[in-house]
Amino acid sequence: MRIPFTRADEQHLGPLAEYAALRAEIIHLMDLQWKVTAFLITTSGAVFGFALTSAGRIPLLLIIPFSSNILASRWVGCSQHVERVSLYIRSELDPCVPGGIGYEKWLRRTPDEPLGIRRMIRYVQASPTGVLFPGLAAAALGCVAWWFLRSGRTWSDPATTPGVVAWATGAVLTLLSFRLLRVAANRRTVTDFLHWRPTAS
């Protein structure tokens, strides 16, 4: 049995189809975030396992801050793209459907708390995968620093200078990864920021 559609109904089919496609894209981006995190865990575990088998291999851990920063930027990029898609659904598609689509508004019904340490802690609790990027990098840097101090190498050793430069670069990249995590935790679209109001106590 064919269900007849009126002209008004047909005008809503386009926005609804676009909404379905955008929700599928959001799911794809979230799946990509998980794959990036799983790849980081797998490769970091392999590097740690190989490097810790011998003291002479510990400097290989300096690979982790570099790869962690690249993967963290990809993870945060996906998060920001999800926010942009969500904003487009709320601002562009929602007015085109009588009664609104509602789901994105429902997700945003409870306003976020102001930026600060408490929000960072809540974000870490809700999304611990993001902490892995700077966390694993910091662990790798700590192991290399401990190895260098225990190895008895002198600063005049020709091999020390490249190692220190690589370690310092890894430390900078780790800080950048942490900043990316903070951006993901603190970032709010302009519309959400302008409409945020503190909840009544």
C-alpha positions as CSV (number, residue, x, y, z in Angstrom):
1,M,0.0,0.0,0.0
2,R,1.4,3.3,-1.0
3,I,1.3,6.2,1.5
4,P,0.3,9.5,-0.2
5,F,2.6,12.4,0.5
6,T,1.5,16.0,0.3
7,R,3.6,18.8,-1.1
8,A,4.5,19.9,2.4
9,D,5.6,16.4,3.3
10,E,7.9,16.2,0.2
11,Q,9.6,19.5,1.2
12,H,10.7,17.8,4.5
13,L,12.1,14.7,2.9
14,G,15.3,16.5,1.7
15,P,16.3,17.9,5.2
16,L,15.4,14.5,6.8
17,A,17.5,12.6,4.3
18,E,20.4,15.1,4.8
19,Y,20.0,14.7,8.6
20,A,20.3,10.9,8.3
21,A,23.4,11.3,6.2
22,L,25.0,13.7,8.6
23,R,24.2,11.4,11.6
24,A,25.9,8.6,9.7
25,E,28.9,10.9,9.2
26,I,29.0,11.6,12.9
27,I,29.0,7.9,13.7
28,H,31.8,7.4,11.1
29,L,33.9,10.2,12.7
30,M,33.5,8.7,16.2
31,D,34.4,5.3,14.9
32,L,37.5,6.9,13.3
33,Q,38.4,8.4,16.7
34,W,38.3,5.0,18.3
35,K,40.5,3.5,15.5
36,V,43.0,6.2,16.0
37,T,43.1,5.6,19.8
38,A,43.4,1.8,19.3
39,F,46.2,2.3,16.8
40,L,48.1,4.5,19.4
41,I,47.6,1.9,22.1
42,T,48.8,-0.9,19.9
43,T,51.8,0.8,18.4
44,S,52.9,2.3,21.8
45,G,52.6,-1.1,23.4
46,A,54.8,-2.6,20.8
47,V,57.4,0.1,21.0
48,F,57.4,-0.1,24.8
49,G,57.7,-3.9,24.7
50,F,60.6,-3.8,22.3
51,A,62.5,-0.9,23.9
52,L,62.3,-2.2,27.5
53,T,63.9,-5.5,26.6
54,S,67.3,-3.8,26.5
55,A,68.6,-0.7,28.1
56,G,70.2,0.3,24.9
57,R,66.9,0.4,23.1
58,I,65.1,2.8,25.5
59,P,65.9,5.9,23.4
60,L,63.5,4.3,20.8
61,L,60.7,5.4,23.0
62,L,61.2,8.9,21.7
63,I,59.2,7.8,18.7
64,I,56.0,7.8,20.8
65,P,55.7,11.6,21.4
66,F,56.0,12.3,17.7
67,S,53.4,9.7,16.7
68,S,51.2,10.7,19.6
69,N,51.1,14.3,18.5
70,I,50.1,13.4,15.0
71,L,47.4,11.0,16.1
72,A,46.1,13.5,18.7
73,S,45.6,16.1,16.1
74,R,43.6,13.7,14.0
75,W,41.5,12.7,17.0
76,V,40.8,16.3,17.9
77,G,40.1,17.1,14.3
78,C,37.4,14.5,14.2
79,S,35.9,15.9,17.4
80,Q,35.7,19.4,16.0
81,H,34.2,18.2,12.8
82,V,31.5,16.4,14.8
83,E,30.7,19.7,16.5
84,R,30.5,21.5,13.2
85,V,28.1,18.9,11.8
86,S,26.0,19.1,15.0
87,L,25.9,22.9,14.7
88,Y,24.8,22.6,11.1
89,I,22.0,20.2,12.0
90,R,20.7,22.5,14.8
91,S,21.0,25.8,12.9
92,E,20.2,24.8,9.3
93,L,18.2,21.6,9.2
94,D,16.1,21.9,12.3
95,P,14.2,25.0,11.1
96,C,13.3,23.2,7.9
97,V,11.3,20.5,9.6
98,P,8.0,21.4,11.4
99,G,8.5,20.7,15.1
100,G,12.2,20.5,14.6
101,I,14.5,17.4,14.5
102,G,15.0,17.8,18.2
103,Y,17.8,15.3,18.9
104,E,20.8,17.7,18.7
105,K,18.8,20.2,20.8
106,W,18.2,17.5,23.3
107,L,21.9,16.7,23.5
108,R,22.6,20.3,24.3
109,R,19.7,20.8,26.7
110,T,22.0,20.7,29.8
111,P,24.4,23.6,29.5
112,D,28.1,22.9,29.9
113,E,29.8,24.2,33.0
114,P,32.2,27.1,32.6
115,L,35.8,26.5,31.4
116,G,38.1,25.4,34.2
117,I,39.8,22.6,36.1
118,R,36.5,20.9,37.0
119,R,35.4,20.8,33.4
120,M,38.7,19.3,32.4
121,I,38.4,16.6,35.1
122,R,34.9,15.7,34.0
123,Y,36.0,15.6,30.4
124,V,38.9,13.2,31.3
125,Q,36.4,11.0,33.2
126,A,34.0,10.9,30.4
127,S,36.5,10.5,27.6
128,P,39.7,8.9,29.0
129,T,40.9,7.9,25.5
130,G,41.9,11.5,24.9
131,V,44.3,11.5,27.9
132,L,46.2,8.6,26.4
133,F,47.9,10.8,23.7
134,P,49.9,13.1,26.1
135,G,49.9,10.4,28.8
136,L,51.8,7.8,26.8
137,A,54.1,10.5,25.4
138,A,54.9,11.7,28.9
139,A,55.6,8.1,30.1
140,A,58.0,7.6,27.2
141,L,59.8,10.8,27.9
142,G,60.1,9.9,31.6
143,C,61.6,6.5,30.8
144,V,64.2,8.0,28.5
145,A,65.1,10.7,31.0
146,W,65.4,8.1,33.7
147,W,67.6,5.9,31.4
148,F,69.9,8.9,30.6
149,L,70.4,9.8,34.2
150,R,71.1,6.2,35.2
151,S,73.4,5.5,32.2
152,G,76.1,7.8,33.4
153,R,76.6,9.4,30.1
154,T,78.3,12.8,30.1
155,W,77.0,15.9,28.4
156,S,80.3,16.1,26.4
157,D,79.4,12.8,24.7
158,P,78.7,13.5,20.9
159,A,75.7,11.3,21.0
160,T,74.1,13.3,23.9
161,T,73.3,16.4,21.9
162,P,71.0,14.7,19.3
163,G,69.3,12.8,22.0
164,V,68.7,15.9,24.1
165,V,67.3,17.7,21.0
166,A,65.0,14.8,20.2
167,W,63.9,14.6,23.9
168,A,63.2,18.4,24.0
169,T,61.3,18.2,20.7
170,G,59.2,15.3,22.1
171,A,58.5,17.3,25.2
172,V,57.2,20.2,23.1
173,L,55.1,17.9,21.1
174,T,53.7,16.4,24.3
175,L,52.7,19.8,25.5
176,L,51.0,20.5,22.2
177,S,49.1,17.2,22.5
178,F,47.9,18.3,25.9
179,R,46.9,21.6,24.5
180,L,44.9,19.8,21.8
181,L,43.2,17.8,24.5
182,R,42.4,21.0,26.3
183,V,41.0,22.5,23.1
184,A,38.7,19.5,22.7
185,A,37.5,19.8,26.3
186,N,37.1,23.6,26.3
187,R,36.0,24.3,22.7
188,R,32.4,25.4,22.3
189,T,30.8,26.6,19.2
190,V,30.1,30.4,19.1
191,T,26.4,29.8,19.2
192,D,26.6,27.6,22.3
193,F,29.0,30.0,24.0
194,L,26.7,33.0,23.4
195,H,23.6,31.2,24.7
196,W,25.3,29.6,27.7
197,R,23.8,30.6,31.0
198,P,24.8,29.2,34.5
199,T,22.3,26.8,35.9
200,A,20.3,28.0,38.9
201,S,21.8,26.8,42.2
